[in-house]
Structures are given as C-alpha cells and as structure tokens.
Amino acid sequence: GAEPPESPEEASRVGILMGRLTVTPQIGSRLVTVEVVSRHPEFASEAANAFVDEYVSQNLELKTAAIKIKKEQYDLQVNRLQDQLKAEKELFLKSQKATPNGVYIEPSQLAATVSGSRTDWTRAQIDTARFKADFDRLSKYNLNDPAAVNAAAETVPGMSTDQVVLNYLSDIQDKEKERKKLKVQGLGDDHPRVVQVDTDIDSVRRQLKARLVSIVESARQTYESAKATEERYKNAYEAQNAMANEQAGQGIGLDFQQNKIKSDEELLAKLQSQAEEARVEASATSNNVRKMDAAQVPTAPFKPDPVRNMALALLTGFVLALGLAFGLDYLDDTIKTPEDITRKLHVQFLGLVPGVRGEKQPVLSGPVPHDFGESYRALRTSLVFTSGGESTRVITVTSTQPLEGKTTTACNLAMVLASGGSRVLLMDAHMRRPGVRKALKINNTVGLSHLLVGQARVREAIQRTSDPNFCVMTAGRTPPNPSELLSSERMRQLVANLKQGPFDWVVIDTPPVLAVTDAVILTPLVDGVTFVVGAEMTRRRLAERAVHMIMASRPKVVGAVLNRVNFDRNKYYYSRYYGYQYKSYYGTHTSNPAPAHKA
C-alpha cells in the first residue's frame, strides 16, 4: 500500500539531518565525499554510511525500473505484430485459393506505390514504438520530488547527458561548496550571504526541474508527432490498398499480400532483436554507483580552527578594502577629459567650454566671462576646419541626455559663427521641449512645426535679429508627432533647400539621443553632428550608446564638445588646450555678437 504521509515532526527532523549533510565532488575524478556534521561521532559515522547505502540502492532500483519499462514496450510491440502477421498469412492463403489459377499479379506501378506506402507505415510504427519507450522512461519520475529530480538528472539517459542539465548540476555543486565555505567561516543559516547562497541553490534547482520538465515535454511531443505520422501513413496505405483491390476487380492482390507479409516479418525480426537486447540488458544490469570507503567514527573534532579563522578574517578584510578602493573608482565612469572623448567615444574632439557659475543658459549676447567667449571662438575654428568646403553646411547639435548644455551650445555656436561674418540660421528641432526661444528670449508664434504641417512658409518661420547675419527658426507649437514630422518628406526637402542657400551655416538644435530618436532621424540629412558632452556629468556607458546610435545612421562628420568644464579643479591639465589665464575665468567681460529679437 501507499506510505503514510510524513508528519510535521518527521519533516522537521529530516530537514535538520539534511542540513548537516554535505556532498562534495572530488575534482578530476568521479568520486564524491559524503560528510555529516554532528556533536556525536558515532551518529555522524552511522548517518554518513546510511545516506550512501540508501543512495546506492535507490540508484539501482531506478536504473532497473527504466530498463524494465523499455523491455515491456518492446514485448508489447512484438506480440501485437505477431498477431497481425498471423492474420495476414491466413488471409493470403484464403485469397490464393480464391483466384482462378491460384496466382495473381498486380500492375507494377500500383504495386510499387502500395509497397512504398507500407514501408513508410512500417518505419513510422518503429519510430512510434521507440519514441513511446523513450517518453515512458522519462515520464516515470515524479519531478515534484527533489530526490527524483536528482536521480533523473544523474541517471536517466536523455537527461543525464543533456548539457544544460549537466551545467545546472555543476552550478548546484559549486553553490553547495560555497555554502560549506561560508559555514566553515562561522556564518549562521540566517546570515545574508548564506541566505543568498541558499536562494541561489533553490533557483538553480527550480531551473533544473524546469529543464527536466521541458525534456519530458519534448519527448511527449516527439512521441505524439510520431504517433500522428504513423496514423497518417496508415491511412495513406489503407487508401492505396483499397484502390489496388478495387482496380483488381475480384482479384485478391496476392503479390501485395506477400510483400506485406515479408515487410511485417522484417519488422518483427527487428523488434524481436531489440526486445532481446532489452532482456539481456535487464538481466545484466549493474549498479554504476558503489561505496568506496565506509565512514569511520572520528576521533577528534574538526572545527572551530582559530588560526584558520583569523587568517580568513584578515584576508577577507584586505580583499574588501581593496575591492572598495577599486569599486569607488570604477563607479565614477563619467567623461572628464578630452582623452576620454577620443579614446573611449572614438570621435573627433572639437573643443571644451568652461562652465559659468550661476548661469543655467549663458549666451554670448549677455555678460559672460572672457574665457567662455574665447572657448567658442576656438570651437568655431575647429568646426570650420572639420566641416569641409560646402556652400552651405548643415549641422545638428545633440547630446546623450538632457541638462548637458546642448541648446546653449547650439545658440552660442550659431552666434559666434555669425560674428565671424557667416550667414547663420539657428533652427530649433527640439519640438518636444524647445529651448532656443527661452535662451534668446524671442517669441514662438510661428516655427518649424507650422512649416512642416503646411501652416506657414519658410520666410514666415524665420525670425531676424539685430545681427543681419544671424536668423532664428523656433520650434513652433508642440505637435503630437515630432518624430514623424522630422522624418517627413517636407523636412528632407527643407534641409535640401537650405543647403542651396542663402545661409552659410544652418545649426539645428535636436533632442538628446537617448531620450528620443529625433536626432538620429536627422543625422543622414545633415553634413555633420556636434555631440555635446557634460564634463563630469555624462556617464561613459550612456555616451557610448548614444554615439553608437548616431554612427548607425552613417553621419559624414561627428565631433564632440566637452561642456561645462571646471577649470579650477584641473587648471594645469586644461591649460594644455587653452593658454589664457584662468584667474579671469569668472570675469564679466561681455561678448555681444547677436542680441536676438523679432525684426
């Protein structure tokens, strides 16, 4: 009968005993060491031996049961085919007597077709028998039982050879070794590191169980598919057989029956051979697990070890201190220097711009330090040399994320280009959160969005400033679909027309790359991309991802500007790039190339 259910008290005792058990594989061999920790030496020895003896016995039982199922399946197939062959021979003798001359020959083409169908059906029957045996062997185990999961994973063919299963078993062994080490260090079961290891072991065991379930399900599906294939071939054979009988009139089709008998005899011989192999395997089954050395009663305790614990504590403290030092340096992965831009982002460095204390959007039309204006004049020189000699050069200004000074850079770059004598149009394509109108303090009545939806002309969307060389096109009313407008044919036509004149430069302020795709959409249309990087603000991994997205659109030129640099923090380092005096960094010298207003 069924075993009685386990009581809570028994379950508690079993849990305590399993907690004292440790199984450690020996590296480089197929041996494992079974250890039981107890305050009583005799109990520890007896428990370890009992665990090993029970595992050896259970392994043999499971292996024998799997072979027995395989043998029974083959015997069932042999008996069924023997009965079928007996009926076929009786029908053959009866049909032979019914023919006028005792012999009947069917047309060759029809006979070949029917024979082929029979061969297909025969092969399908063999496959069905084989796959059913595999499925029955795999589905015998109760995968809700942890012991059955371990036994199946280690002994059952199809599971014990699965690489994923082997990886999970290896992970469990590694985690159990790690848990043993933590216990040796004196950490209790409630310690966070021990709890984490236990959680990891449970997680891997669940993954192992899920993998075994998937293997069983795969075997079931394979068997069901083979069974359906067998039924399909059977139906095709029966249909062709009926056709042969019908075409033969009252003839019996003795040739066909002879071929069928011969085919079934061959199939029977194969099945009998496989059944005999299964019987030999069942009779010769040997256990592949045995106990090498019995556990002896220990004569002395193995823990605690004060010297070892002290050494481990010192080593752990040293490793933690070293890891903390490296960790703090690793966590700060922001872009700080021009070398970070060229070596890590792999883009051309255009220049750096100092930060202005107390100003969120410092523009050259207002009071700014001398160094701030000088940096943009140097940036203008770099941009002119890298942009080529086209009649009209269209560039976009973007960044990795918001608040890196992208809009301020676009405004100041447009102003300093205009102050150098070039005719410049500043276009605000950040229609989601436009910032040009705030930086330049101009109205936003008509802008780019009105132009792209056909509500305004180009001349109506462009605003003039006090500098005749500097014009502005604001973003206009925020549309519900900015990306669709920027990727529209009107936008492509607008950029193409602007390249024909009358401006020398068109500077387009675009949204951050990682926020939306607007900047990437415009990249193929323009002559270059100015990528603004906030010094000690932009994380390298995010900047690399943004540059990768830009490069995927195959831009002609990409240059980077290191913005909001703190010269006081690294004044001697940055002096290699600009030779002016940093004591005037916070001066109030005003650059005023283009105060903007509506003409």
Secondary structure, 3 states (H helix, E strand, C coil): CCCCCCCHHHHHHHHHHHHCEEEEECCCCCCEEEEECCCCHHHHHHHHHHHHHHHHHHHHHHHHHHHHHHHHHHHHHHHHHHHHHHHHHHHHHHHHHHCCCCCCCCCHHHHHHHHHHHHHHHHHHHHHHHHHHHHHHHCCCCCCCHHHHHHHHHHCCCCCCCHHHHHHHHHHHHHHHHHHHHHHCCCCCCCHHHHHHHHHHHHHHHHHHHHHHHHHHHHHHHHHHHHHHHHHHHHHHHHHHHHHHHHCCCCCCHHHHHHHHHHHHHHHHHHHHHHHHHHHHHHCCCCCCCCCCCCCCCCCCCCCCHHHHHHHHHHHHHHHHHHHHHHHHHHCCECCCHHHHHHHHCCEEEEEEECCCCCCCCCCCCECCHHHHHHHHHHHHHHHHHCCCCCCEEEEEEECCCCCCHHHHHHHHHHHHHHCCCCEEEEECCCCCCCHHHHHCCCCCCCHHHHHCCCCCHHHHCEECCCCCEEEECCCCCCCCHHHHHCCHHHHHHHHHHCCCCCCEEEEECCCCCCCCHHHHHHHHCCEEEEEEECCCCEHHHHHHHHHHHHHCCCCCEEEEEEEECCCCCHHHHCCCCCCCHHHCCCCCECCCCCCCCC
